[in-house]
Amino acid sequence: MVKQLRKEVPDCLASGVVDMATGMLLTYETTDSHPTEVLDLLAGATLDLFQGRTVTMIEDIFKERRGIASTEHYFQEILVNSSNLTHLFVRNNQHDDVVAVVVCPKSVNIGMLFAATRRVIKEAHAF
């Protein structure tokens, strides 16, 4: 899946998969070399974005107010723009403990980024 993301997402510079159960980066592929510490922090930051203490508190409040007993997570996709890059984080609908991360230049067409990423994740069978 990581290779397919790099191949099919327009202008993709890097892609990876984070296991939300462990907070670990399972695999990644990038056009540039990055220090191991940065990659480890990416996994932790992804975990915080989707399941940090405040995020889970918000989800729990909404579930309580709506009378929902589900363990489903509300946040499914998060787009982050930095100075030069766009980072897309997408939770897998089949396995919600898995998040794909795609990094592109900030000039990427956002619609194409979402469409290609969603398509690759949906088609990935080993994910």
C-alpha positions as CSV (number, residue, x, y, z in Angstrom):
1,M,0.0,0.0,0.0
2,V,2.8,2.4,0.8
3,K,4.4,1.8,-2.6
4,Q,1.0,2.3,-4.3
5,L,0.5,5.6,-2.4
6,R,3.9,6.9,-3.5
7,K,3.1,5.8,-7.1
8,E,-0.5,7.0,-7.4
9,V,-0.8,10.1,-5.2
10,P,0.2,13.2,-7.2
11,D,3.5,14.6,-6.2
12,C,3.8,12.2,-3.2
13,L,7.1,12.7,-1.4
14,A,6.5,10.2,1.4
15,S,4.0,7.7,2.7
16,G,3.7,5.5,5.7
17,V,1.5,3.5,7.9
18,V,1.0,4.0,11.7
19,D,-0.4,1.4,14.0
20,M,-2.6,3.3,16.5
21,A,-2.7,0.4,18.9
22,T,1.1,0.6,19.5
23,G,1.8,4.2,18.3
24,M,4.5,2.8,16.0
25,L,5.4,3.5,12.4
26,L,5.0,0.2,10.7
27,T,6.4,1.0,7.3
28,Y,7.3,4.0,5.2
29,E,8.7,5.1,1.9
30,T,10.2,8.5,1.2
31,T,12.2,10.4,-1.5
32,D,14.4,11.9,1.2
33,S,16.3,10.5,4.2
34,H,15.0,11.4,7.6
35,P,16.5,10.8,11.1
36,T,15.0,7.9,12.9
37,E,13.9,10.2,15.8
38,V,11.8,12.2,13.4
39,L,10.1,9.1,12.1
40,D,9.4,7.9,15.6
41,L,7.9,11.3,16.5
42,L,5.7,11.2,13.4
43,A,4.1,8.1,14.7
44,G,3.5,9.6,18.1
45,A,2.1,12.8,16.6
46,T,-0.3,10.8,14.5
47,L,-1.5,9.0,17.6
48,D,-2.0,12.3,19.4
49,L,-3.9,13.8,16.4
50,F,-6.4,10.9,16.3
51,Q,-6.5,9.6,19.8
52,G,-4.9,12.1,22.1
53,R,-6.4,12.7,25.5
54,T,-8.3,15.8,24.5
55,V,-9.5,14.2,21.2
56,T,-10.9,11.2,23.0
57,M,-12.6,13.4,25.6
58,I,-14.4,15.3,22.8
59,E,-15.4,12.0,21.2
60,D,-16.7,10.7,24.5
61,I,-18.7,13.8,25.2
62,F,-20.4,13.7,21.8
63,K,-21.2,10.0,22.2
64,E,-22.6,10.5,25.6
65,R,-24.8,13.5,24.5
66,R,-26.0,11.6,21.5
67,G,-26.6,8.3,23.4
68,I,-24.1,6.4,21.3
69,A,-22.4,3.4,22.7
70,S,-20.1,2.8,19.8
71,T,-16.3,2.6,20.0
72,E,-16.0,4.2,16.5
73,H,-13.7,7.2,16.2
74,Y,-15.1,10.5,14.8
75,F,-11.9,11.8,13.3
76,Q,-11.2,9.9,10.1
77,E,-9.1,12.2,8.0
78,I,-6.8,15.1,9.0
79,L,-5.0,17.5,6.7
80,V,-2.1,19.5,8.0
81,N,-0.3,22.2,6.1
82,S,3.2,23.1,7.1
83,S,5.4,25.8,5.6
84,N,6.2,23.8,2.5
85,L,4.4,20.5,2.8
86,T,0.9,19.1,3.0
87,H,0.4,16.0,5.2
88,L,-2.7,13.9,4.9
89,F,-3.6,11.4,7.7
90,V,-6.3,8.9,6.8
91,R,-7.8,6.2,9.1
92,N,-8.6,2.9,7.4
93,N,-12.3,2.2,7.5
94,Q,-11.7,-1.6,7.8
95,H,-9.1,-1.4,10.5
96,D,-9.4,1.8,12.5
97,D,-6.2,1.2,14.4
98,V,-4.3,1.8,11.1
99,V,-3.6,5.3,9.7
100,A,-2.0,6.0,6.4
101,V,0.2,9.2,6.1
102,V,0.9,10.9,2.8
103,V,3.2,13.9,2.4
104,C,3.2,16.1,-0.7
105,P,4.4,19.6,-1.6
106,K,2.1,22.3,-0.4
107,S,1.3,23.0,-4.1
108,V,-0.5,19.6,-4.5
109,N,-4.1,19.6,-5.7
110,I,-5.9,18.8,-2.5
111,G,-8.9,17.1,-4.3
112,M,-6.6,14.8,-6.2
113,L,-4.6,14.1,-3.0
114,F,-7.8,13.0,-1.1
115,A,-9.2,11.1,-4.1
116,A,-6.0,9.1,-4.9
117,T,-5.3,8.4,-1.2
118,R,-8.8,7.2,-0.5
119,R,-8.8,5.0,-3.6
120,V,-5.5,3.3,-2.7
121,I,-6.5,2.7,0.9
122,K,-9.8,1.3,-0.2
123,E,-8.2,-1.1,-2.7
124,A,-5.4,-2.3,-0.3
125,H,-6.2,-5.8,0.7
126,A,-3.3,-6.5,3.0
127,F,-4.0,-3.3,5.1
